[in-house]
Amino acid sequence: MPTFQNPTTDAAEASEALRGLAHASRVFEDPADTYAVLGDLLAGVRSLRQVLDQLATSHLTNRVRAHDDAGDQTAGATYALAATAELQQAAALLDGVHQRVDAAMAASGRIAWHPAAREPGPVSRWVSVVFLQGQDADEVLAIIDRDGTDAAIEHLSGFDLGEETIQAALVNGYVYDTIPTGPLDRTTTNGINKLTYNHDHGLVSLFRALPETREPDAQAPSARTTPSRPPSRSHAPVVEEEDDWFAPSQSSPALRGRAL
């Protein structure tokens, strides 16, 4: 606790408090706390400005008592005046610091901090959302070069039809324990989506995480452990229709009924 009377003790405590703040402020769990910290720092800058002024005054008013190590009072007074000038200059520079911190606090006070995006749960498998190549892939690769991978993921997310995409991937076998990638492929993740792309071969793929809590369809193929690319498509996967056991064979003429 500050003594408000002993400058040596209070200076040591202030130094230790700032050291603690420097350590604690490495990470802010809630960025909204930065506003309160800026307010306290602003008050601290004002107090530090006052301290520097008072230190300068003390050197100036007590210069007649200043001597160097050899006992020369003139030299000591010269050093006292030099210290006074430097402290006054430092105090003047703090005016600019105060102005900048005050402006930063004003800007920070206008921020409405939103909760951090929730991380996806444990992922056991990935489902293919879309795989593009050729001209379709070139359009997405151009988005990556121009606007970045997040913009490309947002664009490709339009192919994701939610539960329909999951069911189609399960039925068609486009579910992977490990995302299929080639030696020249690049990958990036945004939330539950993972993008893979290859400028050299003109390939783009988007996968969506299938959390461990999702129970697989008992009749669906098991997840592929050997990565292989799904067939190229410019739209979301479609569930294949099952064969009709009662339909006539396509390779033989239809049966004709006979009268008894």
DAUR-V387020 format. One record per run of one state. SS is the DSSP state (A for helix, B for strand, O for the rest). FROM is the first residue (numbers start at 1). LEN is the number of residues. Records with the same first field share a line. If there is no record, write none. Layout:
# DAUR-V387020
SS = FROM-LEN  FROM-LEN
This chain:
# DAUR-V387020
O = 1-6  25-8  62-1  66-7  109-14  134-1  148-1  160-3  173-2  177-9  191-2  199-4  212-12  225-36
A = 7-18  33-29  63-3  73-36  135-13  149-11  163-10
B = 123-11  175-2  186-5  193-6  203-9  224-1
